[in-house]
Amino acid sequence: MNKKIGFIGCGNMARAMIAGLLNSNIAMPDSILASNSTAGKLEAAKRDFGIGVTSDNKSVARFADILVLSVKPNKYKEVIKEIRNDVKEDAVIVTIAAGIKIRTVEAFFGKELKIVRTMPNISAVVGEAMTALCCNGQVTEEELKDVYDIFSSFGMVETLDETLMDVFTAASGSSPALVYMLIEALADGAVLKGLTRDKAYRMVSQAVLGAAKMVLATGKHPGELKDSVCSPGGTTIEAVYSLEKNGFRGHIIEAVQRCTEKAELLGIEMNGKAGSE
């Protein structure tokens, strides 16, 4: 990819993206520039990746053909106000913030720009992210493919209508936290019955990883795969019965619903701030 890529913010997600870009040879270190307010994070990025670093967000905006805003949602208004006169006219702005709509970003910039809204999850750190993306009408197919390729370098990517981005945030962006809770609970149960904690975490994590791969590799309905493990009168169906009796699936569905509603609320709040500009 013959593009200069800038990152404003150099936290875990930016680092995961940079690692994916370099490991897949989509970009070279001299075509990446990152900024951050913390000197230690910049030093670590320069040491680990050999990329350019700076404490000046405006320098990154002037440098980048593809500019990734990898800061917290509550920092978007402040950062965009700082850089909006420095971005290239034909730059593609990539957002990775939950709840922030494309029209909100457009309003913060106060002018027409090419904007791609994305939502990767934390599994980008190990090259196994699930990312959804959508864009405004200014973005060309070729430019969208460039962004698609960036996110494909550290996981799977799906294009979605923007109306579905908030539910994607719940189903994939936030769901790793729920999976971590499941792993912890399964391990706690194993520890209760005598397994050491380190072995319990390792065994349970591999079981979860393998189960997820089975869904992706076979294309079978998760219920069908569940049934294939449940022998009549066996141990697994006893565990399934216990979870069903206590409303396991209902609680998970409600969690996704609540998370989606929170993402929608963040969007409403941020759009309100944009409208007050």
ChimeraX attribute file (.defattr): number of C-alpha atoms within 10 A of each C-alpha:
attribute: neighborCount
match mode: 1-to-1
recipient: residues
	/A:1	13
	/A:2	10
	/A:3	14
	/A:4	19
	/A:5	27
	/A:6	30
	/A:7	27
	/A:8	25
	/A:9	24
	/A:10	25
	/A:11	18
	/A:12	14
	/A:13	19
	/A:14	23
	/A:15	22
	/A:16	21
	/A:17	25
	/A:18	28
	/A:19	22
	/A:20	23
	/A:21	23
	/A:22	16
	/A:23	14
	/A:24	14
	/A:25	12
	/A:26	16
	/A:27	20
	/A:28	20
	/A:29	17
	/A:30	11
	/A:31	17
	/A:32	24
	/A:33	27
	/A:34	32
	/A:35	26
	/A:36	20
	/A:37	14
	/A:38	12
	/A:39	13
	/A:40	10
	/A:41	19
	/A:42	22
	/A:43	14
	/A:44	14
	/A:45	23
	/A:46	17
	/A:47	10
	/A:48	11
	/A:49	15
	/A:50	15
	/A:51	18
	/A:52	18
	/A:53	23
	/A:54	18
	/A:55	16
	/A:56	14
	/A:57	23
	/A:58	19
	/A:59	19
	/A:60	27
	/A:61	30
	/A:62	17
	/A:63	21
	/A:64	24
	/A:65	21
	/A:66	26
	/A:67	25
	/A:68	26
	/A:69	23
	/A:70	25
	/A:71	20
	/A:72	12
	/A:73	17
	/A:74	12
	/A:75	12
	/A:76	20
	/A:77	18
	/A:78	10
	/A:79	17
	/A:80	22
	/A:81	12
	/A:82	14
	/A:83	17
	/A:84	15
	/A:85	15
	/A:86	15
	/A:87	23
	/A:88	17
	/A:89	13
	/A:90	14
	/A:91	21
	/A:92	26
	/A:93	25
	/A:94	23
	/A:95	23
	/A:96	23
	/A:97	22
	/A:98	25
	/A:99	26
	/A:100	26
	/A:101	22
	/A:102	21
	/A:103	13
	/A:104	21
	/A:105	23
	/A:106	18
	/A:107	18
	/A:108	23
	/A:109	19
	/A:110	15
	/A:111	11
	/A:112	12
	/A:113	20
	/A:114	21
	/A:115	24
	/A:116	26
	/A:117	23
	/A:118	28
	/A:119	25
	/A:120	27
	/A:121	21
	/A:122	21
	/A:123	18
	/A:124	25
	/A:125	18
	/A:126	12
	/A:127	19
	/A:128	16
	/A:129	24
	/A:130	21
	/A:131	27
	/A:132	26
	/A:133	24
	/A:134	22
	/A:135	21
	/A:136	16
	/A:137	10
	/A:138	14
	/A:139	19
	/A:140	13
	/A:141	9
	/A:142	9
	/A:143	16
	/A:144	19
	/A:145	12
	/A:146	18
	/A:147	18
	/A:148	21
	/A:149	18
	/A:150	21
	/A:151	27
	/A:152	22
	/A:153	24
	/A:154	26
	/A:155	21
	/A:156	17
	/A:157	20
	/A:158	13
	/A:159	14
	/A:160	15
	/A:161	10
	/A:162	17
	/A:163	11
	/A:164	12
	/A:165	26
	/A:166	24
	/A:167	21
	/A:168	25
	/A:169	26
	/A:170	21
	/A:171	17
	/A:172	20
	/A:173	23
	/A:174	20
	/A:175	19
	/A:176	15
	/A:177	12
	/A:178	13
	/A:179	13
	/A:180	13
	/A:181	12
	/A:182	15
	/A:183	21
	/A:184	17
	/A:185	14
	/A:186	17
	/A:187	23
	/A:188	17
	/A:189	13
	/A:190	18
	/A:191	16
	/A:192	11
	/A:193	9
	/A:194	10
	/A:195	14
	/A:196	13
	/A:197	15
	/A:198	10
	/A:199	13
	/A:200	20
	/A:201	20
	/A:202	12
	/A:203	16
	/A:204	18
	/A:205	19
	/A:206	13
	/A:207	13
	/A:208	15
	/A:209	11
	/A:210	12
	/A:211	15
	/A:212	12
	/A:213	12
	/A:214	14
	/A:215	14
	/A:216	12
	/A:217	9
	/A:218	10
	/A:219	10
	/A:220	11
	/A:221	10
	/A:222	15
	/A:223	8
	/A:224	10
	/A:225	15
	/A:226	13
	/A:227	13
	/A:228	9
	/A:229	12
	/A:230	15
	/A:231	11
	/A:232	10
	/A:233	8
	/A:234	10
	/A:235	11
	/A:236	15
	/A:237	16
	/A:238	14
	/A:239	12
	/A:240	14
	/A:241	11
	/A:242	12
	/A:243	12
	/A:244	12
	/A:245	10
	/A:246	10
	/A:247	10
	/A:248	13
	/A:249	12
	/A:250	10
	/A:251	11
	/A:252	13
	/A:253	12
	/A:254	11
	/A:255	16
	/A:256	20
	/A:257	14
	/A:258	14
	/A:259	21
	/A:260	23
	/A:261	16
	/A:262	18
	/A:263	21
	/A:264	21
	/A:265	15
	/A:266	19
	/A:267	21
	/A:268	16
	/A:269	14
	/A:270	22
	/A:271	20
	/A:272	12
	/A:273	14
	/A:274	18
	/A:275	11
	/A:276	9
	/A:277	9
